[in-house]
Amino acid sequence: MTTQPKQKQGTDLLYSLIAEARTYPDAIILGRGDPDFDTPAHIIAAAREAMIQQHAGYVPPEGLLSLREAIAQRVKAINHIDVDPATEVVVTNGGQEALFLMVLAVLEQGDEIIVPEPNYNTYHDALKFTGAVKVGLTTSYETNFRADPADVRRLITPRTRALLLVSPNNPTAGVISRADLLELVAIAREHDLMIIADDIYDLFVYDDFVHTSVASLPGAKERTLTLNALSKTYAMTGWRLGWVTGPAPLMARVKALKAAISGGTSIITQYAGVAALTGPQEPVQMMADAYRRRRKIVLEALDAMGMRYGVPQGGQFVFADISFTGLGSAEFAQRVLSDQHVLVYPGSAFDRERAQYVRMTFLQPEEKLYEGLERVKIAMKKIMAAS
């Protein structure tokens, strides 16, 4: 008796599509979340100087003090959160490690965490490692994927331990309003819940939308761990540099986990991080301006194709409904990739219930965006003609 191969899901599905895209010389990537800009020159120069100066020794698991101080200054200036660089900051190997450390620090087997869906798929992977239970909160494009506090309240049980808040969200690009955050913090205080917050796209918001860091709100800091990283803001995805901030007692556990799992983050990368946070910020503004222009290009193209979507309020994505094609998102993504060599991400990789969505990003030069979107249109016409 033969068995059918297990269908790829989640991260495995994404990596299989990425591997196929790499086989096409003319591939256009409209799915991955890697900025297409070069790392700013002053950051590269700082890394080079650190190597020349032979800064090759071990560093504390929580990171260089100079970098933790720069992070504390950044968090105060931009996120309006006061943290002690000595006890409330831990430097990590990118946002991915930060994410895992937060989940491991807060949750144990059997604990429940409320997760607005869809959400970044690596959180699902981290929860599997802990044995914690994800309680999904369904959101929809009609409300720009808003996590209604009333729905959060209905999902709380005696086993609920935490609430996940990613804003701007990946993959939906929704931004949680300050009013909703205040209500969510009140719920967390009432039920003694921890909050896992992800601010990685905090500098990329559009139109009149405003990002608010959860830990900046009254009564939230003492129960919130917050993730951020340099990957998106400074085009440093491959450098692997992120951080977690939070109350000292909980950060002591984050630090212990970091020491046991990987030790200190690369010292060369940390010196580059100091330069990124304390040096010229014009490159960040340049990228933000480019994303605003590109967002307009993508949304106009999707409108022309008749796609519905939640308005991207922040981040670098749009989550679009392709149910009218009659295909599930995995098959749709595969058809577009095989036929037109354009990579879009299937929504089912982020949430199995979102098989009618695909995620597209703004992370290509404008001319490539135009070409890639035109190819998606061609593939869609073929799909519709065959249905």
N, C-alpha and C positions, 0 to 999 in steps of 0.2 A: 504494500500500500504506500503510495506516495502522498506527501503533504505539500500544499501550496506554500511558496515562500511567503513569509510574513511581510505585509505591506509596510513600507517605511512610514514613520510618523515623526512629528516633532523635529528635533534637531537633526536626526538621521535623514529625514526627508530633505531638509534644506541642504545638507552637505552633499547629498547625492545629486541634486540639481546643480549645485555649484561645480561639482566635479565634471558634469557633462558640459556646462557652459565653458569651462576651460579648454575643451577640445575644439571649440569654434573660434578661429582667428578673428572673425568679425563680430563676436558676441558683444552685446550691449547689456550691461548689468543695471537693471532697474529694481533689484530686490534687496541686495545687501546694504548694510548700514555703515559702510566704510566711506568717510569723506574722500572725495577725489582730489582735494587740495594737497599741496606739499606741506610738510611740517615747516613752520617758520624758521628762517635761517638762524636767528639768534638762539633758538632752542638746540639746533644741531651743533652750533658752535660751542655751547655750554657742555654738551656731551663730549665733544672732541677734546675740550680743555680738561675735562675730568679724567679722560683716559691718559692724556699727556702728563697730567700731574700724578699719575699712578694711584688714583683713588680706586683701589681694587679690593679693599678689605671688607670684612663682614660689617653689617650695620644692624642696629637693634631691630627686632621684629616689627616694632611700631613705626620705624622709619627714622630718617635723619631729623634732628631737631629743627634745623633750618627749614626743611620742607614742611614739617608739621606747623611751624610758625607761619609760613607763607599760606598754608591751607587755612589756618585759623583766621588770618587776616582776610582772605578771600571769602570765607564763609560769613564773616561778620559784615563785610562791605556789600556783598551781593545777596546773601541769603538771610541776613539780619539775625544770625544766630551767634551767640557768644559761646565759644568753646575754649577750654584750656588745652594748649598744644601739648602739655606734658602728660595729661591723663585722658583726654577726650578725643584724640585723633589717632587713627592707625592707617598707615600707608599700605596699599595692597597691590597685587599683580593685576592691575586693571579692574574694571568694574565687575568682571565675572567673579573674581575671587572675593571682592567686597560683598557681592550678592550672596555667595555661599556662606561667608562668615556671618553675615547678619542672620540668615535663616538658621544656621547651626547654633548661634548664640541665643536665639529667642525660643526656638521650638524643640520639642521632644516628640518621641513616637506617640501617636494618638492625639496630639494637640491639633486643634482646628485653626486654620487661618482663612479669613475671608479675602478672596481674590477677585476683583472686578475682571470680567472676561469680555473680549480677549485680552491677553497680557503677554509680556515677554516670555518666550518659551523656556528660557533657562531657569526661571523661578520654579516652573513645574519640575524640572530636573533636580533642582536643589531640594525640593520638598520630598522627592522620592528617597533621597539619601537619608533624610531625618526620620522618615516614617510618619511625618505629619500629614494631616488630611486637608486637602484643598477644598474649600467650600466656594464654588463659583457663583459670582453675582453677574447675571446676564445683563449686558448693555446692548444698545442698538444704534444704528447710524442716524435714525430719526431724531435722537436727542444728542447727537455727537458723542455717543458712547459714554454718557454721563453715568457715574455711579451714584444713584440716588441714596442719600443717607437713610431714608425710610426703608429701602430694600436691605441696606446693611443691618439695620436694627432687627428686621424680621429673621435674618439668618443667624443671629447669635444664639448659641446654646451654652450649657454649662461647660462644654469642652473648648469653647472658643478662647484662643489665647492671643491672637494677633490679627492685624489688618494690614494688607499690602496696598500702598498708594504710590503709583508710578505716574508722575505728572511733570512734563508732557509724557503721554503714554506711548509705548511701543507695543503693538503696531498701529493703534488707532489715531495717534496724534491729538488725542483729547487733552485738555487742560482742566484740572479741577479748580473750580472757582473758590475764592476765599470764603464765601458764605457757606458753601458745602463743606469746606475743610473745617471751619469752626464747628459745624454741626457734627462732623465725623470725630473731631477731637473730643467733643462733649460726650459722644457715645463711648469712645475709648476710655474716658475717665470714669464714666458711670459703671462700666463693666470691667474695669481694670485690665484693659487690653494694651498690648504693645503695638507700636506702629513701625512697620518697615517702610521707609520712604526712599524713593529713587528720584534724584534731581538731575540726572545726567544730561538732560536736554534743557536745563533751566535758562540758558541764554538764547534759546531759539524759540521765540513765540511771535505770533503774527497778528496783524490787524490790531484790535483793541484788547486782545486777551493779555492777561497778566499772570505770571507765575508767582505762586506763594509757596515758600518752604514750610512744610508742616511744623517742623521743630521751632519755627519762629513764633508760633501762636501760643497764647497763654495756656499753661497746663499741659503742653505737648512735649517740651524738651525732655523732661524726666522719663518719658516712656517711648521715645523715638530714636531709632537708629537711621541715619541718612547716608546714602551712597552718592558718590559722584566720581568723576574720572576726567582725565585730560583727553581721552580718545576722540570724542566728537568735537569738543570746543577748540582744540589745537591741532586737529588732524594728526593724532598720535595713536591710532588704533593698535599698531604693531609694537609700540613702546611699552605697553602694559603698565600703566600707572593710574591707580585710583585711590580712593580713601573711604573710610567710614568715620563718621562722627556720632557722638552720643554721650549719654550720662556716664560718668566715670565708673560706677560699679559694673555696668553692662559692658563698657569698653574694656575692662580688665579681662572679661571672658573672651571678647573679640581678639585681644592681644594674645591671650594664651592659645587660642585656636590657630591664629596666624603663625605663632612660633612653632607649634607642633606640625602644621601642615606644610609650610614652605619656608619659614624663616624670613629674613629680611628681603625686601624687594631689591632688584638690581640697583646698586649704588650709582652707576652711570646714569640710569634712567631717572633716579631721584634728583641728581644735580640738574638734569635737563628740566625736570618738573619745577625746580626752584626758578629757573630762568623763565619758564612759561608763565608762571603765576606772578612774577615780580617784574617781568620785562614788558616790552611794548604790547599793547592789546589791540592795535589796529588790525592785525590779521583776523582776529575774531569778528570784528565788526564787518570786515570785508566778506567773510564767509556768510554771516547772517544776512547781509544785503543780497548776496548771490542767491541764497536759499529763498528769499522772498520773491525774486524774479522767477526762479525755476518753479516754485510752487504755483505761480500764476499760469505758467506754460502747461504744467501737468493737469491742473484743474480744467483749463479750457479744452484740452484734448479729451479728457474724460467726459466732459459735458457734450462734446461733439459726438462721442461714441455712445452716448445715452447711458453712461454708467452712473449709478447712485453711490454716494459716499458720505462719510461724516466729514464735515469741514475740518481740515487739519489746522488746529489751533496752535500747535507747537511741534517741535521735533523736526523730522526730516522725511516724513512718510505721508501716504494717503492710503486708507483702507477702503477698497472699492468693491461693490457688490456686482458679481458676474453671474448671478443666478439666471438671468434672462437668456444666457447662452445654452442652458440645459446641461452644462458640465459642472462637475465638482471642481473645487479649486486646484487640487493636485493634478487632475487630468488637464485642466485648462492651462496651468503653468507648464506642464510637460508639452502640450501641443504648441504653445507659443514659443517655447525654447527650441523644440525640434524643428519647427517649421520656419521660424523667423530669427532664431538665435538671439532671442531676448529673454533675459531671466527676470521673472517676477516671482514673488514668494506666495505660495498658497496659504490662505488663511487657516486651513486646517492644521498647519504646523504650529500655530499659536494657540488654537483651541479647536478640538475635534468637531465642535458644534458649528464652527465658522467655515464650513466647506463651500460656502457660497461667496467667499471674499478672497481677494488677493491684496497683497501689500506691494505698493510701488514707492520708490524713494526719489528724492530730488538730487541725488548725488552723482550727477554727470554734467559735463559742460552743456551749455544750452543747445549747441548744434547736435550733440549726441542724444539729448533728450528728445528733440524734435524727431530725429531719425528713429529712435527706439519706439516712441509712441506711434509713429506712422506704421512701423512694422507690427505693433500690437493690433492696430486697426485692421491691417491686412489679414493677420491671423484670425481675428474675430469674424471678419466677413466670410472667410472660408469655413469657420466653425458654424456660423449661422446658416450658410448655404447648404451645409451637409445635414443640418438638423431636420 
